[in-house]
Amino acid sequence: MVSDFGLDPTLEHYSCLIDLLCRAGELDKAWKVVNEMPFKANGRCTVSMWGSLLRACYECGNVDLAKLAAQRALELDCRNEGIYVLLSNMYVKYGMWNEIEQLREEMKE
């Protein structure tokens, strides 16, 4: 993109790339992009980026990465109901009943 068209990637470009990688089930590559993108240093990762990663983790069964993605998304927007619902659904899917109780307590706070 930079060499062929002289365009510097924006936050939106990174967000689309992360979403595409997640939809393709490439969680490791998406995680690498999140950690290596230049906007990360400025705290510029978005809730949608973390939400895409959380959704892919839900579908692929990567519970540990899903917890991390949810935590990062909620740090940016602690009132985002979609993140809580997706995390709760993942806990139900994998029979993680203790985590559901903890999540409910967090939501009450």
ZAMARDO-556540 format. One record per residue: residue in three letters; x, y, z of N, C-alpha, C in turn; residue number from 1. Coordinates in pm, 1 decimal. Example, Ala and Ser with C-alpha at 12.3 -4.5 7.8 and 13.67 -1.06 7.14 Angstrom:
BEGIN
PT   residu       n.px       n.py       n.pz      ca.px      ca.py      ca.pz       c.px       c.py       c.pz   num
PT      Ala     1319.0     -569.0      780.0     1230.0     -450.0      780.0     1320.0     -330.0      780.0     1
PT      Ser     1285.0     -225.0      708.0     1367.0     -106.0      714.0     1290.0        3.0      787.0     2
This chain:
BEGIN
PT   residu       n.px       n.py       n.pz      ca.px      ca.py      ca.pz       c.px       c.py       c.pz   num
PT      Met       82.4     -118.9        0.0        0.0        0.0        0.0       87.1      125.6        0.0     1
PT      Val      190.3      123.4       81.9      279.8      238.8       88.0      366.1      246.4      -37.1     2
PT      Ser      426.6      133.8      -73.8      518.3      136.2     -187.8      445.1      145.5     -322.0     3
PT      Asp      329.5       79.4     -333.9      258.6       79.3     -462.6      176.5      206.1     -486.3     4
PT      Phe      115.3      258.7     -381.6       23.1      370.3     -400.0       59.8      496.0     -321.8     5
PT      Gly      164.9      487.6     -238.2      205.5      603.8     -160.1      108.3      640.1      -49.8     6
PT      Leu       30.9      540.7       -3.7      -68.0      564.7      101.8      -19.0      506.5      233.2     7
PT      Asp      -27.0      587.6      336.6        3.5      537.1      470.0     -123.0      476.6      528.5     8
PT      Pro     -112.0      357.3      585.8     -231.2      293.9      643.9     -283.2      373.1      763.4     9
PT      Thr     -413.7      384.0      769.6     -478.7      454.1      880.4     -533.2      351.9      979.8    10
PT      Leu     -589.7      401.9     1084.7     -651.2      316.5     1185.3     -761.7      230.7     1123.0    11
PT      Glu     -836.1      288.9     1029.8     -944.2      214.8      963.4     -889.9       99.7      879.3    12
PT      His     -775.5      120.2      814.1     -714.5       12.4      736.1     -676.9     -104.2      827.7    13
PT      Tyr     -615.7      -71.5      940.1     -577.3     -176.7     1034.6     -700.1     -248.6     1089.8    14
PT      Ser     -804.0     -173.4     1117.5     -926.0     -233.8     1169.6     -984.8     -332.8     1069.7    15
PT      Cys     -988.0     -294.5      942.1    -1038.9     -384.7      837.4     -951.0     -508.3      823.1    16
PT      Leu     -819.9     -488.6      827.4     -727.8     -601.5      815.8     -747.6     -699.6      930.2    17
PT      Ile     -759.2     -648.8     1051.1     -779.2     -735.5     1167.7     -910.6     -810.9     1154.2    18
PT      Asp    -1015.7     -741.6     1112.1    -1145.0     -806.7     1094.4    -1137.7     -917.2      988.6    19
PT      Leu    -1071.9     -890.5      877.1    -1058.2     -990.8      770.6     -980.2    -1113.4      818.8    20
PT      Leu     -871.0    -1089.6      889.6     -792.6    -1201.7      941.8     -875.0    -1284.0     1041.0    21
PT      Cys     -951.2    -1217.0     1125.2    -1035.3    -1287.8     1222.2    -1142.8    -1370.7     1151.8    22
PT      Arg    -1205.2    -1313.2     1050.3    -1308.6    -1386.3      976.7    -1251.8    -1508.3      904.5    23
PT      Ala    -1122.7    -1500.2      871.1    -1056.2    -1613.0      805.0    -1001.9    -1713.5      906.0    24
PT      Gly    -1020.1    -1686.4     1035.2     -972.6    -1778.3     1138.2     -823.3    -1766.9     1165.8    25
PT      Glu     -762.7    -1661.0     1120.0     -618.7    -1638.8     1137.7     -593.5    -1556.3     1264.6    26
PT      Leu     -623.3    -1615.8     1379.6     -613.6    -1543.3     1506.5     -471.6    -1499.7     1537.8    27
PT      Asp     -375.5    -1586.4     1511.5     -236.6    -1551.6     1540.5     -190.6    -1431.9     1457.4    28
PT      Lys     -228.5    -1429.7     1331.9     -190.8    -1317.8     1245.8     -261.0    -1189.2     1290.1    29
PT      Ala     -388.6    -1200.7     1326.5     -462.0    -1082.9     1373.7     -400.0    -1029.6     1501.9    30
PT      Trp     -364.0    -1119.6     1592.6     -300.8    -1079.7     1718.6     -167.6    -1009.4     1690.4    31
PT      Lys      -93.0    -1061.4     1593.9       35.4    -1001.5     1557.8       15.0     -859.7     1503.4    32
PT      Val      -84.7     -841.3     1419.3     -112.6     -708.5     1364.5     -150.1     -611.9     1476.7    33
PT      Val     -234.9     -655.6     1568.1     -275.1     -570.2     1679.9     -153.0     -526.4     1760.4    34
PT      Asn      -62.8     -618.1     1784.4       53.6     -587.2     1866.5      161.8     -508.9     1794.1    35
PT      Glu      162.3     -513.7     1662.2      267.8     -446.2     1587.6      223.3     -318.7     1516.4    36
PT      Met       94.8     -288.7     1520.7       49.4     -169.8     1450.2      101.1      -43.3     1518.7    37
PT      Pro      136.6       57.0     1440.1      196.2      177.5     1497.9      101.1      256.8     1587.1    38
PT      Phe      -27.8      240.7     1570.2     -124.5      315.5     1650.1     -132.1      264.5     1792.7    39
PT      Lys      -85.7      141.4     1815.3      -94.1       79.1     1947.7      -22.5      164.1     2052.3    40
PT      Ala       89.3      220.5     2015.1      167.0      300.1     2109.7       86.9      420.6     2160.4    41
PT      Asn       -4.8      467.6     2079.6      -86.8      582.0     2119.6     -218.0      538.6     2183.5    42
PT      Gly     -230.9      411.0     2214.4     -355.1      362.1     2271.6     -470.1      369.9     2173.7    43
PT      Arg     -442.3      351.1     2046.9     -541.6      374.4     1943.3     -614.4      249.8     1896.7    44
PT      Cys     -590.2      135.8     1957.0     -669.5       18.4     1921.3     -814.4       50.1     1955.0    45
PT      Thr     -904.6        2.3     1874.1    -1045.9       35.4     1894.3    -1121.8      -83.4     1951.9    46
PT      Val    -1238.3      -53.4     2004.2    -1325.6     -158.2     2056.3    -1362.3     -254.6     1944.3    47
PT      Ser    -1381.9     -203.3     1824.1    -1419.2     -291.8     1712.8    -1307.5     -389.6     1679.3    48
PT      Met    -1182.7     -346.9     1691.3    -1070.8     -438.9     1668.4    -1072.3     -551.7     1770.8    49
PT      Trp    -1085.0     -513.7     1896.8    -1088.8     -615.4     2001.7    -1214.3     -701.1     1989.9    50
PT      Gly    -1326.6     -640.5     1948.9    -1449.9     -716.0     1930.2    -1438.1     -818.3     1818.8    51
PT      Ser    -1370.6     -782.3     1710.8    -1347.4     -876.6     1600.6    -1265.1     -995.1     1648.2    52
PT      Leu    -1162.5     -964.7     1725.0    -1077.5    -1070.7     1778.3    -1155.9    -1158.6     1876.1    53
PT      Leu    -1237.6    -1097.5     1959.5    -1320.2    -1173.7     2054.6    -1416.5    -1265.8     1980.7    54
PT      Arg    -1480.0    -1216.1     1878.5    -1574.9    -1297.1     1800.4    -1504.7    -1416.8     1736.0    55
PT      Ala    -1389.0    -1393.6     1679.3    -1313.3    -1503.2     1617.1    -1269.3    -1605.0     1721.3    56
PT      Cys    -1231.1    -1557.7     1838.0    -1191.9    -1649.6     1946.7    -1310.4    -1734.6     1990.0    57
PT      Tyr    -1426.7    -1674.0     1995.5    -1549.2    -1746.3     2030.4    -1572.5    -1859.5     1930.5    58
PT      Glu    -1559.4    -1828.7     1803.4    -1584.7    -1927.3     1698.9    -1478.1    -2035.6     1693.4    59
PT      Cys    -1353.7    -1999.2     1725.0    -1242.6    -2094.8     1715.4    -1211.2    -2164.6     1847.9    60
PT      Gly    -1271.7    -2119.6     1956.1    -1250.4    -2184.0     2085.4    -1124.6    -2141.0     2158.2    61
PT      Asn    -1071.7    -2025.4     2127.1     -952.5    -1975.7     2194.9     -995.2    -1889.2     2313.0    62
PT      Val    -1020.0    -1954.8     2426.3    -1075.4    -1887.9     2543.0     -977.4    -1787.9     2603.7    63
PT      Asp     -851.4    -1822.4     2612.4     -753.3    -1733.2     2674.4     -739.5    -1601.8     2597.7    64
PT      Leu     -728.6    -1611.5     2467.4     -717.7    -1490.2     2386.7     -848.8    -1411.4     2390.4    65
PT      Ala     -960.1    -1480.4     2397.3    -1090.3    -1413.6     2405.8    -1100.0    -1330.1     2533.3    66
PT      Lys    -1054.0    -1385.7     2644.1    -1057.0    -1310.9     2770.7     -972.5    -1184.8     2760.6    67
PT      Leu     -856.6    -1196.2     2699.2     -768.7    -1081.3     2683.1     -831.9     -975.8     2592.8    68
PT      Ala     -888.7    -1020.0     2481.9     -953.6     -926.8     2388.4    -1070.5     -855.2     2456.5    69
PT      Ala    -1149.5     -929.4     2532.9    -1263.1     -869.6     2603.9    -1214.2     -768.5     2707.5    70
PT      Gln    -1110.2     -804.3     2778.8    -1054.9     -714.3     2880.3    -1009.8     -582.5     2815.5    71
PT      Arg     -938.1     -594.0     2704.5     -889.5     -473.3     2636.4    -1005.2     -389.5     2581.7    72
PT      Ala    -1107.1     -455.7     2527.8    -1223.2     -382.6     2475.8    -1296.3     -311.0     2588.7    73
PT      Leu    -1311.3     -378.0     2702.0    -1382.9     -318.2     2814.4    -1302.6     -207.4     2881.2    74
PT      Glu    -1170.4     -212.3     2869.2    -1088.8     -101.2     2918.3    -1118.8       26.3     2838.1    75
PT      Leu    -1150.3        8.7     2710.9    -1182.4      122.6     2625.1    -1326.6      168.9     2642.2    76
PT      Asp    -1416.7       74.5     2666.2    -1559.8      106.7     2679.7    -1624.7        5.8     2773.7    77
PT      Cys    -1626.1       38.8     2901.4    -1677.3      -56.1     3001.3    -1828.8      -72.3     2996.2    78
PT      Arg    -1896.8        7.4     2916.0    -2042.2       -2.8     2903.7    -2085.8      -69.9     2773.6    79
PT      Asn    -1994.9     -132.5     2705.0    -2026.3     -196.5     2577.1    -2092.2     -331.6     2603.3    80
PT      Glu    -2223.0     -334.4     2590.3    -2299.1     -455.5     2620.0    -2263.4     -571.0     2527.4    81
PT      Gly    -2229.9     -539.8     2402.8    -2197.3     -643.6     2305.8    -2078.6     -728.4     2348.1    82
PT      Ile    -1980.0     -665.9     2407.7    -1862.2     -739.5     2454.7    -1902.7     -833.5     2567.1    83
PT      Tyr    -1982.9     -783.7     2660.5    -2029.1     -868.0     2771.0    -2112.2     -986.5     2720.6    84
PT      Val    -2200.0     -960.3     2625.8    -2285.6    -1067.3     2572.0    -2201.4    -1173.2     2501.5    85
PT      Leu    -2109.2    -1129.4     2419.2    -2025.0    -1224.9     2346.4    -1939.3    -1307.5     2442.0    86
PT      Leu    -1882.7    -1243.1     2541.7    -1801.7    -1314.5     2640.3    -1888.4    -1412.1     2719.5    87
PT      Ser    -2006.1    -1370.2     2757.4    -2098.8    -1457.2     2830.0    -2139.1    -1577.4     2745.1    88
PT      Asn    -2169.0    -1554.1     2618.8    -2205.0    -1664.0     2528.5    -2091.0    -1763.9     2513.5    89
PT      Met    -1969.4    -1713.1     2511.1    -1853.9    -1802.4     2500.3    -1842.0    -1887.6     2627.1    90
PT      Tyr    -1861.6    -1826.4     2741.7    -1855.0    -1901.2     2867.2    -1960.9    -2011.4     2871.2    91
PT      Val    -2080.4    -1980.3     2823.7    -2187.6    -2080.2     2819.0    -2150.2    -2192.8     2722.5    92
PT      Lys    -2101.2    -2155.5     2605.9    -2065.6    -2253.9     2503.4    -1964.6    -2356.0     2555.5    93
PT      Tyr    -1872.4    -2309.9     2639.2    -1766.8    -2398.7     2688.9    -1787.0    -2440.2     2834.5    94
PT      Gly    -1908.3    -2417.5     2887.1    -1943.0    -2464.6     3020.8    -1862.0    -2402.1     3132.7    95
PT      Met    -1827.6    -2277.0     3117.6    -1744.0    -2207.2     3215.9    -1834.1    -2129.7     3312.5    96
PT      Trp    -1903.3    -2203.0     3399.6    -2006.1    -2144.7     3484.9    -1950.6    -2049.3     3589.5    97
PT      Asn    -1834.0    -2077.1     3645.1    -1774.7    -1986.5     3743.4    -1742.6    -1850.7     3680.5    98
PT      Glu    -1693.9    -1853.0     3558.5    -1661.3    -1729.5     3488.6    -1786.8    -1647.2     3459.8    99
PT      Ile    -1899.0    -1716.5     3433.7    -2024.4    -1645.4     3409.8    -2065.0    -1568.6     3534.6   100
PT      Glu    -2051.3    -1631.0     3651.1    -2085.1    -1564.0     3776.8    -1996.5    -1441.8     3798.5   101
PT      Gln    -1867.1    -1455.9     3772.7    -1775.0    -1343.2     3787.9    -1811.5    -1229.7     3692.5   102
PT      Leu    -1846.1    -1266.2     3570.2    -1883.0    -1167.6     3470.1    -2009.8    -1092.0     3513.0   103
PT      Arg    -2104.8    -1162.3     3567.2    -2228.4    -1097.9     3614.2    -2199.8     -998.5     3725.6   104
PT      Glu    -2107.9    -1033.4     3813.9    -2069.1     -943.1     3920.9    -2002.7     -817.0     3864.5   105
PT      Glu    -1915.0     -835.1     3766.4    -1849.8     -722.2     3701.6    -1952.2     -630.5     3634.6   106
PT      Met    -2051.1     -692.1     3571.2    -2153.5     -613.2     3502.7    -2236.2     -532.2     3601.9   107
PT      Lys    -2262.2     -588.9     3719.7    -2338.7     -515.3     3822.0    -2262.8     -391.7     3869.5   108
PT      Glu    -2130.2     -407.2     3879.9    -2048.1     -293.2     3924.3    -2052.6     -183.4     3822.8   109
